[in-house]
Amino acid sequence: MHVHVNAATSADGKLSSRRREQVKISGSDDFARVDEVRAASDAVLVGVGTVLADDPHLTLDDSSLIDARESRGESPHPARVVADSRARTPTDARILDDEATTYVLVSEDAPETRCESLEAAGAAVVVAGEERVSFPAAFDALESHGVERLMVEGGGEVIFSLFAAELVDELTLYVGSMIIGGRDAPTLADGEGFVEEFPRLSLQSVERVDDGVLLTYTC
């Protein structure tokens, strides 16, 4: 599976403010680029924190991209994936509508009643890991469902976990011309952090987009 992390941060590396509310960091050109990356993916993954904070839909906006997918014999939208160890995804979340298939990755510790409620709401629940979602096991399961290209849109805890598990193949990072600040504001890679062996990236390109820059790395 090819795992592509895509994110937008402020110039000081923040994904959003300390309130963890959605902040518009990039502009229309970058939004269009993100839609294209989604359209080229089999599935799009976010963490449950993103679902609780933003209630994203994670479907395509551009009808021409939808038409192109259908002409290739694919579903109109890529599948949606939520990393949710304790099955906290609300059953009325937009990500659970019938626009696209939705997989919810949970751990063995997730309450059975919550998992049953998510399945009743239309989710395909995938159990992977004991106390927390095991991404290697979860990705094996997703591959068995035909997911070969996975786009990851956050948040910081998920992105850190994927780098820690050495599962990231590509990172595209939009850096906006703004400062958010705050010691408690989420960053690109939260979690425990690295203290000795730091993942190294290979810079492939730098491009000005909107009022910021787009950095493309291979991992």
Order of alpha helices (4+ residues) and beta strands (2+ residues): beta-alpha-beta-alpha-alpha-beta-beta-alpha-beta-alpha-beta-alpha-beta-beta-beta
